[in-house]
């Protein structure tokens, strides 16, 4: 019997950085990569089990967190209750300034200042500020749904001289030229993508891909001592969200101390508005731990204690730390 290919959702269109991240993170698996027009559509496809996984950008090393992803994880209307993080992928991001085919055959030295509008995804502007301020100061910036969409707009524009910030991959796909390459502010500009699955999906319940964390439910095969040792050395990351009573002094401190009490190392904290009352927030805490017999149930114990000091809390998933593996 032929096994059906995995279905992997990502933010489209084709040739976006999300497409590249999905292709690279699932390169060892048999998978169909499915573009979606928005982050919420990709999330919904996993919740409805129309896709097995979704690859979604979470943060950039230069420009910080992707608020659209945090808003989806806030899940204020309980739309994505079965969607959890199961992995991560780090993609080194190199941006190009793309222009219409053959408009500047000699590259940036021949640029005559005629570009009137630039297109890209909102995250990309902050990653290329130095270049933009030097060559395109005052030029109108237009947000679009993805970097690849910007490249597509440039390829179809016939009347106006426009440009886009996107990848070489997008330039080749849409048939446009790179006026300049590697225009990002930092050479180590990297985007971390989170990989999501539906915790009730049978198709993914019995699989452990390279980016996923094995657990007591998915033990290492007997006799594979090298794999066992490597597994013990691997750091696990966990993402937890919670809300607190903002009127209670020390409420946030009490919540954060629980992570320390259970040996969980805090690596990042983010917030988004709760939308229940102005100036009240949902907190997102990412923590890590080295696998050991002693801390095997540390996350579960921390969650139990958090329920006593927060108004609500949610386990958003545990996965294998890929930092230092993919970069």
Secondary structure, DSSP 8 states (H G I E B T S, - for coil): -----EEEEEESSTTSHHHHHHHHHTTTS-EEEEEESSHHHHHHHHHTTSSSEEEEEEEETTTEE-HHHHHHHH-TT-S-TTEEEEEEEEEE---EEEESTTSSTTGGGG--S---EEEE-HHHHTTSHHHHHHH-TT-EEEE-S-HHHHHHHHHH--SS-EEEEE-HHHHHHHT-EEEEE--SS-TT-EEEEEEEEETT-HHHHT---TTS---TTS---TT-HHHHHHHHH-EEEEEEEEE--TTSTTHHHHHHHHHHHTT-EEEEEEEEE-SSSTT-EEEEEEEEEE--STTTTHHHHHHHHHHHHSSEEEEEEEEE--TTT--
